[in-house]
Amino acid sequence: MRQQPIFLLLAAVCLMAACTHKKTTAEGEAAVSPTETVKAIYEELLPHYLSGDVMRETEWSAEKKYCSQEWLRRREADMAEARRSGTASAIDYDPWLAAQDWDTDLALYDVTLYKKLGADTAWVKVCLQNCGSLHDVYLSLVHVENEWRVDDFPYEWEDHWLSAKENLPK
């Protein structure tokens, strides 16, 4: 009869350990979800917008820090072509805001997982307050070398989805 209380105590300890155990990568670092990654990006970026300190350099440094190599390669080619031809780039808006303008009310309202497409791809929906209303920005992320990287800024147009990346040179 004494085995039952010991078994229950052992089971409770194991359950508590399982509940507090964090997922880790092969290197032992805490694994970060796509939504946690996106929330961290916006928590870093928004103060720059609000301080008036954001220009193309800040937006581009965020892309370099958080975007996939494929996105960066195509974006650099697009910007080089725009400089060469003296025209606007294919993405003539701020992809982080899905807008050209922002106001002092700019704030992060919500970050949610929109959909998961296998183990290595996810779409995250960011709800921003901007210019007096809420609007959504979508980010497509890929899991590369134990971290989530932004690979595209998809957007909905007339009841179907388009890819910002597809507007860039291949």
N, C-alpha and C positions, 0 to 999 in steps of 0.2 A: 504494500500500500504506500510506502514512503517513496516509491519511484515516481508516482504520478505527480506530486507537488514539484519534485526536482525537474521532471520533464516539462511541466508547465512553465516553470521559472526559466529554464533553458530556451524554450520556444519563445517566451516573451522577450528575452535578451536578443535572440536572433532577429526577431521581428523589428525591434527597435533599431538594431544595427542596419538592417536592410532599408528602413525608412529614412535614415539619416545619411546613407551612403550616396555620394555624388558620383555621377558618371565621369569617367576619366578617359583621356586619350591614351594611346600606346605609350606616350612619353610621360604619362602621369599627370598632365595638366588637366584642369577642370574643362570638360567639354562644354561648349557654348552653343545654344540653340540659334536657329536663324533669327527668331524674334529678338533674342537678347543681343545679337550682333547688330541688328538694325536699330534697336533702341539706343545702344551705345553710340552708333554713328550720329543719330539725330541729337543726342544729348551733347555731343561734341560740336556739331555744326550750328545748331540754333543760336547759341550765344554770339557767334560771329555775325549772323544775319541781324540780330537785334542790336548789336553795337554799331552797326553801319560799317563794320570792318570786313564785309564780304565783297569780294570782287571775283573775277574769274580765277585768280590765283588760289583763293580759298576753296572754291568749288573744285578746281583741278587737283589740288593737293588731297582733297577728300577722295576723289576718284582714284588717284594714285595709291592711296592708303587702303581703300576698301574694295576696289573693283578688280575683276578678273583680268588676266593678261590679254585675253581675246577682246574684251571691251576696250581696254587701254590702247591696244594696237589699232583698232578700228577708229577710235575717237581721235587719236593722234593723227592718223591719215586724213581724217575729215578736217581737222583744224589746220593742217598743213595745206590742204587744197583750198580752204577758205582764205587763208593768208595769201596764197599764190594767185588766186583769181580775184581777190578783193570782194568776195561775196560772203554772205552769212553761212555759218556752218549748218549742216543738216539738222542739228539739234540746236535751235536758236532760242532755247528756254533753259531754265535751270532744272535739270532732271531730278534733283533732290526734292524740289518743291512742285514739279510739274506745272510751273508758272514762270512768268517773266517778272512779276512784281510780288512784293511782300510788304506787310505793314507791321507796325509795332505790336500788334496783337498776335503775331506769329507764335504758335505754341504747338507742342506735341500733345495730341489729344489721346491717341491710342495706337498700339502696335499689336497686330494679330497675325497669326499664321493663316494665310488665305487658302493655300493648298500645298501639299507635299507631293512631289512627282518623283517617287523613288527615294533612295537613301541619300542621293547626292544633289538633289535639286528641290528648291522650295520657293514659293511665292509668299511674300510678306506684304500685308496691307498696312499702310501708315495713314492714319487720319490726322490731318493737320488743321489747326485753326489758322486762317489767313484771310486778311481783308474782310473781316466780319462774318465769315462763314466757315463751315467745315468742308473739307474736300479730301479725297483719298489719293494717295500716291502708291503705286505698286512697284515692288522691287523683286526681280528674279535673282535668286542666289544659287551659287554652286558651291559644293563642299570640295575644297582643294587643299591638300597638305594640312589636314586637321583644322581648317578654319573655313568659315563661310565668307564668300566673296560675291559682291554684286556683279551680275553678269548682264543685266538688262533692266530697263525701266519700261515694262509693258504698260499699255494704256488701252482703255476701252473707247471705241469710236463707232457710233451707230450700231450698237448691239453686237459688235465683234471685237476681238482683241488684236491689237497691232503691237509690233516690236520696235522700240526706239533703235535698237541695235541694227535692225534690218535696214534702217535709213542711212546707216554709215557704210563707207566703202569696205569691201571685203578684203 
